[in-house]
Amino acid sequence: MNPALDNAVYLNGEFMPLIDARIPVLDRGFIFGDGVYEVVPVYSRQPFRLDEHLRRLDNSLAAIRLQNPHSHAEWRALLEQLIARQDCEDQYIYLHITRGAAKRDHAFPIGVAPTIFMMSSPLITPPQSLLESGIAAITAEDNRWLRCDIKATSLLSNVLLRQLAIDAGASETILLRDGNMIEGSASSVFVVHRDTVLAPPKNHLMLPGITYDVVLELAARNGIRHEIREIPEHEMRSAQELWLLSSTREVLAITTLDGKPVGNGKPGALFKRMYGLYQDYKKTVMRRPHAEAAAS
């Protein structure tokens, strides 16, 4: 048996092997993509910024008018149980809530329990080779809906946009809307322009990223110039550096865009500084509760 299929997952109140997890074919997540999700990185068995992730989950559930089935304390207890059932110290939790199983009808069903699913996978950060070379990205017009701030399970547009990058031998697709850079198909994107880190503003057109927040906090704390504002396409294309940010890929340099080098085609000085700050933060803050527990 594949060991990955034997790992414990959580489904509707029970822990079980992944291979045994089943949902009805009329689940609205399967039929309509009617649900939301979260991804929580775990370092040394400690969920990172769980309060922020749970607040984002609250916002996504409220936006689709689905009541949160658990309090934050209950979610924390469930995540701790799931984490404890895995072998690895660093993990990422995928948490998925749908409106439940009901007769196929676009209208919300009444009195139907939501489907709650969680699984954990090993958190594998980018290899040294990618840190040294950077990654390639392409651009495409953002054809998604107008509520990209909802972390919805209906991700077909993101899937198709990301596949454009894969087909081109790249790692990510950077999305453009109305002449401005928005984000990646599965990531946040920052621009370094005139030695200043530029971040697009959070609004309904982009997902409010947790790693986005961490990097801006590190920039502020360490005297790195930064601005949050609209980023015109021409500033992105003439950037000194481009950065990709996500919970699982952390911070990566984008060194090729649409087949052309970004800057000198190598990870830049500000990226290297931010990557070092991020790793120091991970070591001293993300892992600190574990270290303190071990020392006590």
N, C-alpha and C positions, 0 to 999 in steps of 0.2 A: 504493500500500500504506500502511496505517496505520503510522506510524513506531514506535508503541508495540509493535506486533507484531514488529518487526524487532530489538528490543533483545535482547542476549544473555542467556540464562538458563542455569542449570546443571541437568542432569538425568542422574543415574546415570553420572557420570564424564566428561560432555562438556558443553562450552559450545555453544549453538546459538541461532538466532532463536526467540523465543517461539512464533511461528506453526508451527515445526517440532517443538515438544515434544509427545510422545505417551506415554501410559501404557496398559497393557493394561486391558481392561474388567473383568478379574477382580482388579485391584489391590484389596487389602483396604481401602485408604483410600477407594476409590470404593464398594465393596460394603458395608463396615461402618463407615466412619469410623475405622478402626483405625490411628491414627497420632497424632503430635504435631507442634507447630509452634512457631516463635519469630519475633518481629519485632524487628529491631535497627535503631535509628536511626543514621544516618551523618551526621556534620557535617564539612565540609571534607575529605571522603573518609576520615574516621577513624571506624570503628565505635565507638559510645559504650557504655562499660561492657560490653565484649564478654565479659570473664571472668564477670560476673554473669549475662549472658544464657546463656552456655554452661553454667554451673552449673545454671540453671533448666532448660535442655534436658536435662542429665544426670538431674535429678530426675524430669522428666516421662517420659523413656525408662525409667528404673528402675521407675517406678510402673506402667507398662504391660508391664513385663518384656520390653523390646526393647533389645538391646545397642546401645550407641552405635557407629555405623560408623566414627567418626573420633576422633582425639585432639583436644584443644583447639588444638594447634599446626596440625594439618591443617585444622581448620575455619577458623582464622584465615587460612591461606594461600589457601583457596578463596574466602573472602569478599573478600580483597584483590584477587584476580583478577577476581571479579564486579564489584566496585566500579570497578576500573580500566576496565572495558569500557563503562561508562555515561558519558553526557555531563555529567550534573549533579554539582555538588559535594556537595549535601545530598541524601541518599537514605534510603530505608528498605528493609531486606532482609527478605524473607519466606522462611523456611526451613521445609521440610516433609519429614517422614520418616514413611513408612508401613511396615507389616510385609511389604510386597511383594505380588506376584501369585501366586495359588495357587487350587486348586479351592475353590469356595465351601463352607466348613465353619467353624462357629464356633471350633472348636479351632485352636490355633496350628499353622501348617504347620511342617514340619521341613526344614531345609536350604534355605530360600528367602531370597534376598538382599533387603534392604529397598529401597524406592524412596526416592531422595534428590532433592529438587527445591529450587532456590533461584531467586528472581528479585529484581530491584531496581526500585524505582519512585521518582520524584521525591518528596522530603519537602517538602510544602507545609504550612506552619504556618497557624493560624487568622488570618483577615484582621483588620485594625484594627477594623472595624465590630463584629465579635463580641467583641473585647476590651472595647469601650466599652459594648456593650449587654448582654453576657452571653447565656446560652442558656436555653432552656426545657427542663424535664425533667418526666417523670411518674413515678409509682410503680406497682409491681406486686409481687405475691407471687412469691418466688423458687421456681420449680418445677423447677429444674435438679437433676441428680444430686448425690451427696454427696462427689464428688471434684473440686470446682471448682479445686483447687490444681494439677491436671494441665492443662497447656496442650494440650488434646486438639483434634484436628481435627473431632470430632463436635460441632458447635456449633448444632444445630438449635434447642435451647431458647433460646440467646442470640439467634439470628436472629429467632425469633418474638417474644421480649421486646423487642428493639430495634425491630421493626416496629410494635409498639404505640405507641412514641414517634413514629415517622414518621407513622402514621395520625392521631395527635393534633396534628400540626404541631410536635412537639418534637424535640430532638436526642438525648435519652438517656432510658433507663428505669432508675430507681434501684430496686434489689431489696430486698425486706423478707422476713425469715424469723424466725419465733418472736418477733415484736415488735421486732426489731432491724434497723437498716440494715446491709446487707452490702457492696454495691458496685454499679457500673453494669453494664449488659448487655455493655459493651465498654470498661470504664474502672474506675478506682478513684474513690471519692468521699470527700471530707473535709468535716467540719462545723466551722464556727466558732461556738462557744457560750460566752458570757460571756468573750469576748476570748481564748479558748483554742482552738487547732486540735485537733480530735478525729479520730483515725484508727482505723478498726476493726482489731482484731487479726488478724494473718495466721493462718489455719487452713485446714482442708480445705474450707471453704465459700467461699473466695475465692481468686483468682489472686494470687500474690505479685508485685506490680508493682514494676518497676525505678524508674519515676517516683515511685511511692509512697515508696521509699527516699530518693531525691534530695531530695524536698520536706521530709521529716522531718529529713534532715541539714542542710538549709539553715535550717530553723526552729531547730534546736539551736545551730547555729553563730552565728545572729544574734539570739539572745535572745528568740525568739518562743515563748510558752508553748504547750505541746502535750502531749497525752496519747494513749496507745494503749489503747483499752478498748472494750467493747461500747457501741454508740450506740443507745439506745432511739428508737423512731419519733418520740415526742413531742419529743425534743431536736432531731431533724432538722427537724421541721415548725416548730419555734420558733427555728430557727437565725438568727444574725445573717447568716451567709454560708454558701454551699455551693460547693465546688470540685470540678470534674471534672479528673482526671489521666489522661494516657495518653502513650505514647511518641510518637505522631504528633500529638496535639492539645495536648501539653505541659500547661499549667495554664489552665483556663477557669473563669470565674464562672458558676454557675447562678443566675439571677435570678428565674426563675419555676418554681414547683413545683406540679403539678396545677392549673394556671391561677391560682395565687395568688402574689403577690410574695414573694420571699425577702428578709427585712429591708426595706429601702426600695425594693426592686425594681431596684437598680443594683449594679454591682460594688463591693464594699466596700473599706475602707481596707487590711485585712490582705491581701486578694487582690491589690490593687495593689502592696503591698510585696513579697509573695511572687513575683508575676510579674516585678517588676524584679530581684529576687535571682536568679530562675531565668535570666533573659536575661543577666545579668552572668556567671553561672556558665557558661552556654553559650558566651559569648564568650571567657572567660578559661581555662576548663578543657576543655570539650568540643572546642573548636577548637585548643587549645594545641599538640598534637603537630604539626599542620599548620603552625602559625605558626613553631614552633621549627625544623622542617625547612626552611622557606622562608628563614629567617634564617641558617642554617648554610652 
